[in-house]
Amino acid sequence: MTHVCSSKGFRGTLSSLLLSQVLFFLLGAISAFQLQPTTLECTGKDAIERVCKFHNLVLHGPDIYWITEGGETPSVPKIPMTWVAPEDQHDLDKQLKYASMSDLPFNLAHAEVETAKDAILWHRGGLLMNLAHMMGEMTPTIHGLICQHLGYCRFAEHKAENDIQVVFIDEGLTNDLGETTRTVSQTWGCLSQKPWIERMEPQRANKVLVMQTALAGLGPTCRAFGWCSNPDVQRKPMPQALMHSFRDRMCDCMDVNPDAPVQAAIPRVKILQRGFAVHRSFLNLVDVEEQLKKLQQDLPFNFHILHNEGLTLKEQAHEFASADILVGMHGAALTMMMYMPVHSVLIEVMPFNWNGNHEFYEPLVAALEPMSKLQVRGLDTLTHQQTHLFVDNFKGDPAYIEMSSDEKLALLEQGICPERPGHPCGMWWMHESAAALDVFALEALLKSSIAEMGQLQHMQEGHGRRNKVLEGSPAALRHAHSRRRLLY
């Protein structure tokens, strides 16, 4: 008797056999890998400077497991996970659980198992909720850690199939932050091609992540506004070399040339205008535009009004990269200044009550020097110019409702907050205010900035002419001849 197998049945049988062999191999590999006990190596002379590498660390749902050997609980040093003190409850050593392979409270055969060659455990606090804190503080700090300790220093080194896995160990965000959520997710792609993992997510209840190498700790350096200078933090600024490699990473990710010079002959001036719904807007742009058009009769420059809302992060980066002079209200969007051309100028305008407070961007610019040669110039708004506010927004605010009629008039007409102790108007006003731009102060800054760019162009042209003359000089010919001897 001859047995005939249909091609369909044969393919199905072969597929089943292959699938079972693949599953057997994968489960065997994972089990064999997890049978290895967890090990730890740390650098740094104390907890402040400590950065640790865990090998064979396991995440099951919200629980982080150290796989023990012989039932003995190891001694793990203090591993701080946040700059802000006192925040000892977030130390990683206090969040570890210990179990041998036989005591693990989950069954590998029934769990969804993932592996990560390299991972970093991170406590983000509130830094993910604001683009400036995310891109100006958390992102360069993570870059410094994964560059120094895992070798991921360049954007080109990240491959989606085998990229670093970031695990957020704190509670996730409870709400969608709209524009911030969108831009933050795009920023994250410059650090890792893998989606981050939320340790506390309920849907991870039956998922297991095996981390072959997991990085934890902050190390001795700090890139965080207000906290680095706090005596309780006791950390040094990030080295310039790391900040330069961070800027290179971000420029590479956004397809921006980090060495592009300004267009000194006819500078490109951009005024960043935020929508009224998100506040920090300029209220008198019509007057500003009229004055700038008059100024164009005497000075060579182009200008236009830039609206960032709706643009992707890459589009925003390219807008800043093509601005030689950018005027913007203090806010998260100005973090994009890291993409601006070499020798460019950022004019940071402060809303009412923040006059003179330029401490956020100046240290970031200093950290990028001398790479970007960006200049930050402050322009403060004047109290009497705060005459138009978002009345509809204020009417529903508890702080506004509590005010007397005289206090409301003083606020709406003069920008004066109540002087009663404990009244929250001050902080509320700082975040919700718009401002009228001081046209004449802006004009003075533009004139000085454009004049400096003209001098820069003159110097560059002078160097160019000098180099061209030298190319044919006897000294240059002798130098070229000697170089040929060295090369050949």
C-alpha positions as CSV (number, residue, x, y, z in Angstrom):
1,M,0.0,0.0,0.0
2,T,1.3,3.4,-0.9
3,H,0.8,6.3,1.5
4,V,0.4,9.7,-0.2
5,C,0.9,12.9,1.8
6,S,-0.6,16.1,0.5
7,S,1.8,19.1,0.2
8,K,-0.5,21.1,2.5
9,G,-0.4,18.4,5.2
10,F,3.3,18.0,4.9
11,R,3.9,21.7,5.2
12,G,1.6,21.8,8.3
13,T,3.5,18.9,9.9
14,L,6.9,20.4,9.1
15,S,5.8,23.8,10.5
16,S,4.5,22.2,13.7
17,L,7.8,20.3,14.2
18,L,9.9,23.4,13.5
19,L,7.8,25.5,15.9
20,S,8.0,23.0,18.7
21,Q,11.8,22.7,18.2
22,V,12.1,26.5,18.2
23,L,10.0,26.8,21.4
24,F,11.9,24.0,23.0
25,F,15.2,25.8,22.2
26,L,14.0,29.2,23.4
27,L,12.6,27.9,26.7
28,G,15.7,25.8,27.3
29,A,18.0,28.8,26.6
30,I,15.9,31.1,28.9
31,S,15.8,28.5,31.7
32,A,19.5,27.8,31.4
33,F,20.2,31.6,31.4
34,Q,18.1,32.2,34.5
35,L,19.7,29.3,36.4
36,Q,22.7,31.5,36.7
37,P,22.7,33.5,40.0
38,T,22.6,37.3,40.0
39,T,25.9,39.1,40.4
40,L,26.8,42.7,41.0
41,E,29.7,45.0,40.3
42,C,29.8,48.7,41.4
43,T,32.0,51.8,40.8
44,G,32.3,54.9,43.0
45,K,33.8,55.4,46.4
46,D,30.5,56.0,48.2
47,A,26.7,56.0,47.6
48,I,26.8,59.5,46.0
49,E,29.2,58.3,43.2
50,R,27.9,54.7,43.0
51,V,26.9,53.2,39.7
52,C,26.2,49.4,39.6
53,K,25.9,46.7,37.0
54,F,23.6,43.8,37.8
55,H,24.0,40.6,35.8
56,N,21.0,38.3,35.5
57,L,18.4,40.5,37.2
58,V,14.8,39.5,36.7
59,L,11.7,41.7,36.5
60,H,8.3,40.0,37.1
61,G,5.4,42.4,37.1
62,P,6.4,45.2,39.5
63,D,8.9,43.0,41.4
64,I,12.7,43.0,40.8
65,Y,14.3,39.7,41.7
66,W,17.9,38.9,42.6
67,I,18.4,35.2,41.9
68,T,20.2,33.8,44.9
69,E,22.5,30.8,45.2
70,G,22.2,28.4,48.0
71,G,19.4,30.5,49.7
72,E,21.8,33.1,51.0
73,T,20.7,36.8,50.9
74,P,23.5,39.0,49.6
75,S,24.6,42.3,51.0
76,V,23.7,45.0,48.4
77,P,25.1,48.6,49.0
78,K,23.0,51.7,48.9
79,I,22.1,52.6,45.3
80,P,20.4,56.1,45.0
81,M,18.0,56.5,42.1
82,T,17.1,60.2,42.3
83,W,18.9,63.5,42.9
84,V,16.4,64.9,45.2
85,A,17.1,64.4,48.9
86,P,15.8,63.0,51.1
87,E,14.4,60.3,48.8
88,D,15.9,57.2,50.3
89,Q,12.8,55.3,49.8
90,H,13.6,55.2,46.1
91,D,17.0,53.6,46.6
92,L,17.2,50.4,44.4
93,D,18.7,48.3,47.2
94,K,15.4,48.8,49.1
95,Q,13.3,47.6,46.2
96,L,15.0,44.3,45.5
97,K,13.5,40.9,46.3
98,Y,15.5,37.7,46.7
99,A,14.6,34.2,45.6
100,S,16.4,31.1,44.3
101,M,15.3,29.5,41.0
102,S,13.2,27.0,42.9
103,D,11.5,29.7,45.1
104,L,10.5,32.1,42.3
105,P,6.7,32.9,42.7
106,F,6.0,32.4,39.0
107,N,6.1,29.6,36.5
108,L,8.4,30.2,33.6
109,A,6.4,27.7,31.5
110,H,3.3,29.9,31.8
111,A,4.9,33.3,31.7
112,E,5.6,35.7,28.8
113,V,9.4,35.8,28.9
114,E,11.5,38.6,27.4
115,T,15.3,39.1,27.5
116,A,17.4,42.2,27.3
117,K,21.1,42.2,26.7
118,D,21.5,45.6,28.3
119,A,19.1,47.6,30.4
120,I,19.0,50.7,32.6
121,L,16.8,51.1,35.7
122,W,15.6,54.6,36.1
123,H,13.5,56.7,38.5
124,R,12.1,59.6,36.5
125,G,10.2,61.5,39.1
126,G,8.4,64.4,37.4
127,L,11.0,64.9,34.8
128,L,9.1,63.2,32.0
129,M,6.2,65.7,32.3
130,N,8.2,68.6,31.0
131,L,10.2,68.7,27.7
132,A,12.9,71.0,29.2
133,H,13.5,68.7,32.2
134,M,13.3,65.6,30.0
135,M,15.6,66.8,27.2
136,G,17.8,69.1,29.3
137,E,18.3,67.0,32.4
138,M,17.1,63.4,32.3
139,T,18.1,62.6,28.7
140,P,21.8,63.9,29.0
141,T,22.1,62.1,32.3
142,I,20.9,58.8,30.9
143,H,23.2,59.4,27.9
144,G,26.2,59.9,30.2
145,L,25.5,56.6,32.1
146,I,24.9,54.4,29.1
147,C,27.9,55.9,27.3
148,Q,30.3,55.6,30.1
149,H,29.2,52.2,31.5
150,L,27.6,50.4,28.6
151,G,29.3,51.9,25.5
152,Y,26.2,53.4,23.9
153,C,27.7,56.8,23.0
154,R,26.4,57.5,19.5
155,F,23.0,57.4,18.0
156,A,24.2,55.2,15.2
157,E,25.1,52.5,17.8
158,H,21.4,51.9,18.6
159,K,19.8,49.0,16.7
160,A,16.1,48.2,17.3
161,E,16.6,44.5,17.4
162,N,19.2,44.6,20.2
163,D,18.9,48.0,21.8
164,I,19.2,49.1,25.4
165,Q,16.0,48.5,27.5
166,V,14.9,51.3,29.8
167,V,12.8,50.2,32.8
168,F,11.1,53.0,34.8
169,I,10.8,51.8,38.4
170,D,8.5,54.6,39.6
171,E,4.8,54.8,39.1
172,G,3.7,55.7,35.6
173,L,2.0,58.9,34.5
174,T,-1.7,58.9,35.3
175,N,-2.8,61.1,32.4
176,D,-2.0,62.0,28.9
177,L,-0.1,65.3,28.8
178,G,-1.0,66.0,25.2
179,E,1.8,67.9,23.4
180,T,4.3,67.1,26.1
181,T,3.6,63.3,25.8
182,R,4.0,63.5,22.0
183,T,7.3,65.3,22.1
184,V,8.7,63.3,24.9
185,S,8.1,60.0,23.1
186,Q,9.9,61.4,20.0
187,T,12.8,62.5,22.2
188,W,13.0,59.0,23.7
189,G,13.8,57.5,20.2
190,C,17.2,59.3,20.3
191,L,18.2,57.2,23.4
192,S,16.7,53.8,22.6
193,Q,14.8,52.2,19.7
194,K,12.9,50.0,22.2
195,P,9.7,51.3,24.0
196,W,10.4,51.8,27.7
197,I,8.9,49.5,30.2
198,E,6.7,50.7,33.1
199,R,7.5,48.5,36.0
200,M,4.1,49.3,37.6
201,E,1.9,48.6,34.6
202,P,-0.9,46.2,35.5
203,Q,-0.6,44.5,32.1
204,R,2.9,43.3,33.0
205,A,1.5,41.1,35.8
206,N,2.5,37.8,34.0
207,K,5.5,39.1,32.1
208,V,9.1,38.3,32.9
209,L,12.1,40.4,31.8
210,V,15.5,38.8,32.1
211,M,18.2,41.5,32.1
212,Q,21.6,40.1,31.3
213,T,23.1,43.5,32.3
214,A,21.1,46.1,34.2
215,L,22.6,49.5,35.1
216,A,21.5,51.4,38.2
217,G,22.6,54.5,40.1
218,L,23.3,58.1,39.2
219,G,27.1,58.5,39.6
220,P,29.1,61.5,40.7
221,T,27.8,64.0,38.1
222,C,24.5,65.9,37.7
223,R,22.7,67.7,35.0
224,A,19.7,69.0,36.7
225,F,18.5,72.6,37.2
226,G,18.5,73.7,40.9
227,W,19.5,70.4,42.3
228,C,23.1,70.2,41.2
229,S,24.0,73.4,43.0
230,N,22.2,72.2,46.2
231,P,24.7,71.3,48.9
232,D,22.6,68.2,49.8
233,V,23.1,66.8,46.3
234,Q,26.9,66.8,46.4
235,R,27.3,66.1,42.7
236,K,29.6,67.7,40.1
237,P,28.5,69.0,36.7
238,M,28.6,66.6,33.8
239,P,31.9,66.7,32.0
240,Q,31.9,68.8,28.8
241,A,33.0,65.9,26.7
242,L,29.9,64.0,27.7
243,M,27.7,67.0,27.0
244,H,29.3,67.4,23.6
245,S,28.7,63.7,22.8
246,F,25.1,64.2,23.9
247,R,24.6,67.1,21.6
248,D,26.2,65.0,18.8
249,R,23.7,62.2,19.6
250,M,20.7,64.5,19.5
251,C,21.8,66.3,16.3
252,D,22.5,62.9,14.6
253,C,19.1,61.7,15.7
254,M,17.3,64.8,14.3
255,D,19.5,64.9,11.2
256,V,21.0,68.3,12.1
257,N,24.5,69.4,11.3
258,P,26.0,70.2,14.8
259,D,28.8,72.3,13.2
260,A,26.7,74.5,10.9
261,P,27.7,78.2,11.1
262,V,25.4,81.1,11.3
263,Q,24.5,83.0,8.1
264,A,26.3,86.1,9.3
265,A,25.8,88.1,6.1
266,I,22.0,88.1,6.4
267,P,21.1,86.6,9.8
268,R,17.8,84.6,10.1
269,V,15.8,86.0,13.0
270,K,12.9,83.9,14.4
271,I,10.4,84.8,17.1
272,L,8.9,81.8,18.8
273,Q,5.2,82.4,19.5
274,R,3.3,80.0,21.7
275,G,-0.5,79.6,21.4
276,F,-2.7,81.5,23.9
277,A,-4.0,78.1,25.2
278,V,-0.6,77.1,26.4
279,H,0.3,80.6,27.7
280,R,3.7,82.3,27.7
281,S,2.7,84.2,24.6
282,F,3.7,87.5,23.2
283,L,0.7,89.9,23.2
284,N,2.0,92.6,21.0
285,L,3.5,90.8,18.0
286,V,1.8,93.2,15.6
287,D,3.8,96.1,17.0
288,V,6.9,93.9,17.1
289,E,6.6,93.0,13.4
290,E,6.1,96.6,12.4
291,Q,9.2,97.7,14.3
292,L,11.3,94.9,12.8
293,K,10.2,95.9,9.3
294,K,11.4,99.4,9.9
295,L,14.7,98.0,11.4
296,Q,15.2,96.0,8.2
297,Q,15.7,99.3,6.3
298,D,18.9,99.8,8.2
299,L,20.1,96.3,9.0
300,P,20.4,93.2,6.8
301,F,18.3,90.4,8.4
302,N,15.3,88.2,7.6
303,F,12.6,87.3,10.2
304,H,9.5,85.3,10.6
305,I,7.2,84.2,13.4
306,L,7.6,80.6,14.4
307,H,4.7,78.5,15.7
308,N,5.9,75.1,17.1
309,E,2.5,73.6,17.9
310,G,1.7,70.7,15.7
311,L,5.3,70.3,14.5
312,T,7.2,67.0,15.1
313,L,10.3,67.2,17.3
314,K,12.4,66.8,14.2
315,E,10.7,69.7,12.5
316,Q,11.1,71.9,15.6
317,A,14.8,70.9,15.7
318,H,15.2,72.0,12.0
319,E,13.5,75.3,12.7
320,F,15.9,76.1,15.5
321,A,18.8,74.8,13.4
322,S,17.9,77.5,10.7
323,A,17.7,80.4,13.2
324,D,20.7,82.6,13.8
325,I,18.9,84.7,16.3
326,L,15.9,83.2,18.1
327,V,13.6,85.2,20.4
328,G,11.4,83.2,22.7
329,M,9.6,83.3,26.0
330,H,11.1,81.3,28.8
331,G,9.7,77.7,28.5
332,A,10.3,74.1,27.6
333,A,10.5,74.9,23.8
334,L,13.8,76.8,24.3
335,T,15.5,73.5,25.0
336,M,15.7,73.1,21.3
337,M,18.4,75.8,21.3
338,M,21.0,72.9,21.3
339,Y,20.3,72.6,17.6
340,M,21.1,76.2,16.8
341,P,24.1,77.1,14.6
342,V,27.5,77.8,15.9
343,H,27.8,81.5,17.1
344,S,24.0,81.9,17.2
345,V,22.1,84.0,19.7
346,L,19.2,83.0,21.9
347,I,17.2,85.9,23.4
348,E,15.3,84.5,26.3
349,V,12.3,86.7,27.4
350,M,11.1,86.4,31.0
351,P,7.4,86.8,31.8
352,F,6.4,89.1,34.7
353,N,7.6,87.9,38.1
354,W,10.6,86.1,36.6
355,N,12.6,89.1,35.7
356,G,16.4,88.3,35.9
357,N,15.8,84.6,36.4
358,H,17.8,83.0,33.6
359,E,19.4,80.2,35.5
360,F,17.9,77.3,33.6
361,Y,19.4,77.7,30.2
362,E,22.6,79.5,31.0
363,P,24.2,76.4,32.7
364,L,23.0,74.2,29.8
365,V,24.6,76.5,27.3
366,A,27.8,76.6,29.4
367,A,27.9,72.8,29.5
368,L,27.8,72.7,25.7
369,E,30.6,75.3,25.3
370,P,32.9,75.7,23.5
371,M,31.1,73.4,21.0
372,S,28.1,75.5,20.1
373,K,29.4,79.0,21.0
374,L,25.7,79.9,21.6
375,Q,25.0,83.1,23.5
376,V,22.1,83.5,25.8
377,R,20.8,87.1,26.3
378,G,18.1,87.9,28.8
379,L,15.2,90.3,28.0
380,D,12.9,91.0,30.9
381,T,9.3,92.2,30.5
382,L,8.1,95.3,32.3
383,T,5.3,95.2,35.0
384,H,3.2,98.0,33.4
385,Q,3.1,96.0,30.1
386,Q,1.1,93.2,31.7
387,T,-2.3,94.6,30.6
388,H,-3.9,91.7,28.7
389,L,-4.5,88.4,30.4
390,F,-6.5,85.3,29.8
391,V,-9.6,86.4,31.7
392,D,-11.7,83.4,30.9
393,N,-9.0,81.0,32.3
394,F,-8.7,83.2,35.5
395,K,-12.4,83.3,36.2
396,G,-12.5,79.6,37.1
397,D,-9.3,79.6,39.1
398,P,-9.8,79.3,42.9
399,A,-7.1,81.9,43.6
400,Y,-8.9,84.4,41.4
401,I,-12.3,83.6,42.9
402,E,-11.0,84.4,46.4
403,M,-9.8,87.9,45.4
404,S,-11.7,91.0,46.2
405,S,-12.9,93.3,43.4
406,D,-10.0,95.7,43.9
407,E,-7.5,92.8,43.8
408,K,-9.0,91.5,40.6
409,L,-8.8,94.9,39.0
410,A,-5.2,95.3,40.1
411,L,-4.3,91.9,38.7
412,L,-6.1,92.3,35.3
413,E,-5.1,95.9,34.7
414,Q,-1.7,96.2,36.3
415,G,-0.5,92.7,36.8
416,I,-0.3,93.1,40.5
417,C,-0.9,90.0,42.7
418,P,-2.5,90.3,46.2
419,E,0.1,90.8,48.9
420,R,-1.9,88.7,51.5
421,P,0.4,86.0,53.1
422,G,-0.1,82.5,51.7
423,H,-2.0,83.6,48.5
424,P,-1.0,81.3,45.6
425,C,-1.3,84.0,43.0
426,G,2.5,84.3,42.6
427,M,3.2,80.8,41.4
428,W,-0.1,80.7,39.5
429,W,0.7,84.0,37.8
430,M,4.2,82.9,36.7
431,H,2.9,79.8,34.9
432,E,-0.2,81.3,33.4
433,S,1.0,84.7,32.2
434,A,1.7,86.1,28.8
435,A,3.8,89.2,28.2
436,A,4.2,92.2,26.0
437,L,7.6,92.3,24.4
438,D,9.7,95.4,25.0
439,V,10.1,96.5,21.4
440,F,12.9,98.9,22.0
441,A,14.9,96.6,24.2
442,L,14.5,93.9,21.6
443,E,15.7,96.2,18.9
444,A,18.8,97.1,20.9
445,L,19.7,93.4,21.4
446,L,19.1,92.6,17.7
447,K,21.3,95.5,16.6
448,S,24.2,94.4,18.8
449,S,23.8,90.7,17.8
450,I,23.7,91.5,14.1
451,A,26.7,93.8,14.4
452,E,28.6,91.0,16.1
453,M,27.7,88.6,13.3
454,G,28.9,91.1,10.8
455,Q,32.2,91.3,12.6
456,L,32.3,87.5,12.6
457,Q,31.7,87.4,8.8
458,H,34.5,89.9,8.3
459,M,36.9,87.8,10.3
460,Q,35.9,84.7,8.4
461,E,36.3,86.4,5.0
462,G,39.7,87.7,6.2
463,H,40.8,84.2,7.2
464,G,39.6,82.9,3.9
465,R,41.5,85.5,1.8
466,R,44.6,84.9,4.0
467,N,44.4,81.1,3.5
468,K,44.0,81.6,-0.3
469,V,47.1,83.8,-0.5
470,L,49.1,81.4,1.6
471,E,48.1,78.5,-0.5
472,G,50.5,79.7,-3.3
473,S,53.2,81.2,-1.1
474,P,56.7,79.6,-1.0
475,A,56.2,78.7,2.6
476,A,52.9,76.9,1.8
477,L,54.5,75.0,-1.1
478,R,57.4,73.9,1.2
479,H,54.9,72.7,3.8
480,A,52.9,70.8,1.2
481,H,56.1,69.2,-0.1
482,S,57.1,68.1,3.4
483,R,53.6,66.7,4.0
484,R,53.9,64.6,0.8
485,R,57.2,63.2,2.1
486,L,55.6,62.2,5.4
487,L,52.6,60.6,3.7
488,Y,54.5,58.7,1.0
